[in-house]
Amino acid sequence: MSNLPAHKFKIGLITATIWENEGFYSVDIARSYKAGDGNWKSASTFGHNDLLNVAKCAERAETWVARKTATGSE
């Protein structure tokens, strides 16, 4: 297993990261934000304005995983 993600989708501040482990895929969805100290951080909570981008990232991730598992390619 690689420590690198299999694929990423980013829309605005929302990122869907796809991880592969022996043919099984999992998806992590996170929102980036700039903290008070000026550093970028991520959160797994979303505001109303984030939800459309969350849905779009999830749909793109699902399509990517479905294609990878259907073709059996790695």
MDAnalysis code that builds the backbone (N, CA, C; Angstrom):
import MDAnalysis as mda
import numpy as np

u = mda.Universe.empty(222, n_residues=74, atom_resindex=np.repeat(np.arange(74), 3), trajectory=True)
u.add_TopologyAttr("name", ["N", "CA", "C"] * 74)
u.add_TopologyAttr("resid", np.arange(1, 75))
u.add_TopologyAttr("resname", ["MET", "SER", "ASN", "LEU", "PRO", "ALA", "HIS", "LYS", "PHE", "LYS", "ILE", "GLY", "LEU", "ILE", "THR", "ALA", "THR", "ILE", "TRP", "GLU", "ASN", "GLU", "GLY", "PHE", "TYR", "SER", "VAL", "ASP", "ILE", "ALA", "ARG", "SER", "TYR", "LYS", "ALA", "GLY", "ASP", "GLY", "ASN", "TRP", "LYS", "SER", "ALA", "SER", "THR", "PHE", "GLY", "HIS", "ASN", "ASP", "LEU", "LEU", "ASN", "VAL", "ALA", "LYS", "CYS", "ALA", "GLU", "ARG", "ALA", "GLU", "THR", "TRP", "VAL", "ALA", "ARG", "LYS", "THR", "ALA", "THR", "GLY", "SER", "GLU"])
u.atoms.positions = np.array([
    [0.841, -1.191, 0.000],
    [0.000, 0.000, 0.000],
    [0.873, 1.235, 0.000],
    [0.496, 2.201, -0.803],
    [1.233, 3.450, -0.905],
    [0.721, 4.435, 0.134],
    [1.609, 5.326, 0.556],
    [1.184, 6.395, 1.461],
    [0.579, 7.559, 0.690],
    [0.579, 7.452, -0.634],
    [-0.007, 8.485, -1.471],
    [-1.439, 8.119, -1.821],
    [-2.319, 9.125, -1.950],
    [-3.693, 8.813, -2.336],
    [-3.750, 8.296, -3.769],
    [-4.771, 7.510, -4.054],
    [-4.979, 7.007, -5.407],
    [-5.418, 8.131, -6.337],
    [-6.200, 9.072, -5.798],
    [-6.694, 10.192, -6.601],
    [-7.276, 11.254, -5.667],
    [-7.385, 12.483, -6.177],
    [-8.008, 13.579, -5.427],
    [-8.889, 14.400, -6.354],
    [-9.983, 14.891, -5.798],
    [-10.847, 15.853, -6.478],
    [-10.960, 17.067, -5.573],
    [-10.812, 18.260, -6.139],
    [-10.911, 19.480, -5.343],
    [-11.845, 20.449, -6.047],
    [-12.821, 20.931, -5.301],
    [-13.736, 21.963, -5.786],
    [-13.817, 23.019, -4.708],
    [-13.353, 24.206, -5.016],
    [-13.325, 25.262, -4.013],
    [-12.452, 24.835, -2.847],
    [-12.989, 24.893, -1.653],
    [-12.251, 24.512, -0.449],
    [-12.482, 23.059, -0.048],
    [-13.254, 22.314, -0.854],
    [-13.590, 20.933, -0.537],
    [-12.707, 19.986, -1.341],
    [-12.154, 18.983, -0.657],
    [-11.313, 17.981, -1.307],
    [-11.798, 16.588, -0.947],
    [-11.963, 15.748, -1.969],
    [-12.238, 14.327, -1.771],
    [-10.947, 13.585, -2.099],
    [-10.421, 12.860, -1.130],
    [-9.190, 12.098, -1.306],
    [-9.542, 10.617, -1.302],
    [-9.132, 9.909, -2.352],
    [-9.435, 8.490, -2.493],
    [-8.191, 7.692, -2.121],
    [-8.375, 6.742, -1.218],
    [-7.293, 5.866, -0.763],
    [-7.577, 4.458, -1.230],
    [-6.520, 3.748, -1.639],
    [-6.648, 2.366, -2.090],
    [-5.852, 1.455, -1.173],
    [-6.480, 0.350, -0.789],
    [-5.822, -0.644, 0.038],
    [-6.249, -2.025, -0.446],
    [-5.382, -2.671, -1.203],
    [-5.634, -4.023, -1.714],
    [-6.970, -4.129, -2.449],
    [-7.227, -3.196, -3.342],
    [-8.439, -3.225, -4.157],
    [-9.660, -2.618, -3.510],
    [-9.565, -2.243, -2.271],
    [-10.666, -1.591, -1.563],
    [-10.384, -0.094, -1.532],
    [-11.386, 0.705, -1.849],
    [-11.211, 2.153, -1.868],
    [-12.018, 2.807, -0.758],
    [-11.437, 3.820, -0.146],
    [-12.162, 4.640, 0.822],
    [-11.948, 6.101, 0.450],
    [-12.893, 6.936, 0.849],
    [-12.866, 8.352, 0.472],
    [-12.946, 9.213, 1.713],
    [-12.059, 10.177, 1.788],
    [-12.041, 11.163, 2.870],
    [-12.432, 12.500, 2.250],
    [-13.440, 13.156, 2.811],
    [-13.864, 14.466, 2.319],
    [-13.591, 15.485, 3.414],
    [-12.920, 16.575, 3.039],
    [-12.525, 17.580, 4.022],
    [-12.683, 18.981, 3.438],
    [-12.816, 19.945, 4.343],
    [-12.894, 21.365, 3.983],
    [-11.637, 22.056, 4.494],
    [-10.968, 22.789, 3.622],
    [-9.795, 23.567, 4.021],
    [-10.246, 24.925, 4.552],
    [-9.516, 25.432, 5.534],
    [-9.791, 26.773, 6.043],
    [-8.506, 27.358, 6.602],
    [-8.453, 28.664, 6.636],
    [-7.287, 29.353, 7.166],
    [-7.571, 29.716, 8.623],
    [-6.745, 29.196, 9.514],
    [-6.920, 29.434, 10.948],
    [-6.470, 30.846, 11.304],
    [-6.776, 31.236, 12.512],
    [-6.424, 32.572, 12.993],
    [-4.937, 32.857, 12.951],
    [-4.110, 31.802, 13.035],
    [-2.659, 31.999, 12.994],
    [-2.120, 32.090, 11.572],
    [-3.016, 32.016, 10.571],
    [-2.605, 32.134, 9.178],
    [-2.266, 30.813, 8.502],
    [-2.277, 29.715, 9.246],
    [-1.971, 28.400, 8.677],
    [-3.239, 27.735, 8.153],
    [-3.073, 26.974, 7.054],
    [-4.194, 26.228, 6.492],
    [-4.400, 24.941, 7.279],
    [-5.671, 24.629, 7.547],
    [-6.045, 23.418, 8.272],
    [-7.218, 22.777, 7.546],
    [-7.614, 21.597, 8.002],
    [-8.770, 20.951, 7.389],
    [-9.756, 20.523, 8.469],
    [-10.997, 20.424, 8.060],
    [-12.072, 20.033, 8.972],
    [-13.002, 19.067, 8.250],
    [-13.704, 18.272, 9.014],
    [-14.669, 17.337, 8.434],
    [-16.105, 17.790, 8.693],
    [-16.271, 19.058, 9.033],
    [-17.606, 19.634, 9.181],
    [-17.806, 20.646, 8.065],
    [-19.047, 20.798, 7.645],
    [-19.334, 21.617, 6.476],
    [-20.492, 22.560, 6.754],
    [-20.371, 23.757, 6.235],
    [-21.449, 24.725, 6.316],
    [-22.393, 24.572, 5.137],
    [-23.489, 25.269, 5.207],
    [-24.486, 25.223, 4.137],
    [-23.859, 25.536, 2.784],
    [-22.989, 26.523, 2.727],
    [-22.372, 26.924, 1.465],
    [-21.398, 25.884, 0.915],
    [-20.989, 24.928, 1.724],
    [-20.061, 23.877, 1.286],
    [-20.766, 22.673, 0.677],
    [-22.033, 22.494, 0.974],
    [-22.697, 21.221, 0.694],
    [-22.772, 20.847, -0.778],
    [-22.973, 21.796, -1.660],
    [-23.027, 21.475, -3.085],
    [-21.673, 20.948, -3.560],
    [-20.583, 21.577, -3.113],
    [-19.248, 21.102, -3.492],
    [-18.931, 19.750, -2.855],
    [-19.437, 19.502, -1.644],
    [-19.277, 18.180, -1.020],
    [-19.962, 17.129, -1.891],
    [-21.183, 17.423, -2.309],
    [-21.937, 16.474, -3.134],
    [-21.238, 16.228, -4.469],
    [-20.730, 17.274, -5.093],
    [-20.043, 17.123, -6.377],
    [-18.760, 16.307, -6.222],
    [-17.993, 16.572, -5.171],
    [-16.768, 15.798, -4.931],
    [-17.096, 14.338, -4.654],
    [-18.137, 14.095, -3.879],
    [-18.543, 12.718, -3.576],
    [-18.980, 11.997, -4.847],
    [-19.711, 12.675, -5.706],
    [-20.154, 12.058, -6.955],
    [-18.967, 11.736, -7.862],
    [-18.024, 12.658, -7.963],
    [-16.837, 12.408, -8.788],
    [-16.006, 11.260, -8.222],
    [-15.892, 11.203, -6.907],
    [-15.149, 10.112, -6.274],
    [-15.848, 8.780, -6.527],
    [-17.157, 8.746, -6.419],
    [-17.905, 7.511, -6.646],
    [-17.729, 7.042, -8.085],
    [-17.784, 7.955, -9.031],
    [-17.599, 7.609, -10.441],
    [-16.194, 7.066, -10.682],
    [-15.193, 7.701, -10.091],
    [-13.804, 7.267, -10.260],
    [-13.615, 5.858, -9.692],
    [-14.117, 5.620, -8.484],
    [-13.975, 4.306, -7.849],
    [-14.732, 3.253, -8.660],
    [-15.926, 3.579, -9.121],
    [-16.719, 2.623, -9.907],
    [-15.976, 2.231, -11.171],
    [-15.367, 3.176, -11.847],
    [-14.617, 2.874, -13.068],
    [-13.393, 2.019, -12.764],
    [-12.685, 2.328, -11.680],
    [-11.501, 1.546, -11.318],
    [-11.868, 0.113, -10.958],
    [-12.945, -0.067, -10.218],
    [-13.335, -1.418, -9.803],
    [-13.961, -2.196, -10.955],
    [-14.624, -1.508, -11.886],
    [-15.237, -2.180, -13.032],
    [-14.169, -2.693, -13.988],
    [-13.091, -1.944, -14.155],
    [-12.048, -2.344, -15.101],
    [-11.020, -3.245, -14.441],
    [-10.989, -3.249, -13.119],
    [-10.020, -4.055, -12.403],
    [-8.612, -3.512, -12.484],
    [-8.473, -2.272, -12.980],
    [-7.134, -1.685, -13.076],
    [-6.732, -1.076, -11.761],
    [-5.434, -1.005, -11.533],
    [-4.933, -0.453, -10.273],
    [-3.965, 0.640, -10.524],
])
